[in-house]
Amino acid sequence: MAISLYDCSVASFLQVLGAVQSFLDKGLAHCREAGLDPETIVDTRLHDDMLPFRFQIVSVAHHSRGALEGAKAGLFLPPGGVGELDYAGLQGLVAEARGALQGLSRDEVNALEGKDMVFRLGSREMPFTVENFLLSFSTPNLHFHATTAYDILRQSGVPLGKRDYMGQMRLKL
C-alpha cells in the first residue's frame, strides 16, 4: 500500500496540532489550579538565546497550516504579522490551524505532489518540491517547535507526559 502526501503531511500535522491544543489546555488548567498567571508562560524561554513560548506556538501553526498554504501558493515565507498574542490567542491560533487543515481534502493535497515551491528567507531562496518541503523542512520544524513548547510548559511545572506530546495516534480499528 502506498502512503499519500496527505497522510504524511496533513494527517500527521493534525496529530501534532491536537496534542499541542491539549497540552495548552492542560497548561491553562495548571495555571488556574496553582494560582499562576498563564501570561507569564507566554514569554518564557528554555534558554536566553532561544525564542519564547509565544514564538514556538506561532511556529507550530506556521509549519502546519502555513506550510500547506505555502505549498499551494508555491512560496513559503517565515511567519510574520502575528502580533503579541496572549495565552488565549495562542490557543486560538492552534485551533484555527487545525480547522484549516481539517478543511483540506485528500485529493487537493495529493495533487500538490511534484509541484515546485520555494522557501524564501530575505534574499535567499531554497527550491523544493512540495513533498520534499513538507517532509524535510516543515515536519522537522513542526516537531522542534512543538517539543520546545512542551518543554517550556514542563519547565513551568505543568504535569505533562509523553502521551500528551504524542496526541491521538492513528490506530487500526
Buried (B, 14 or more C-beta within 10 A) or exposed (E): EEEBBBBBBBBBBBBBBBBBBBBBEBBBEBBEEEEBEBEEBBEBBBEEEBEBBBBBBBBBBBBBBBBBBBBBEEEBBEEEEBEEBEBEBBBEBBBEBBEBBEEBEEEEBBBBBEBEBBBEEEEEEEEBBBBEBBBEBBBEBBBBBBBBBBBBBBEBEBEBEEEBBEBEEEEEE
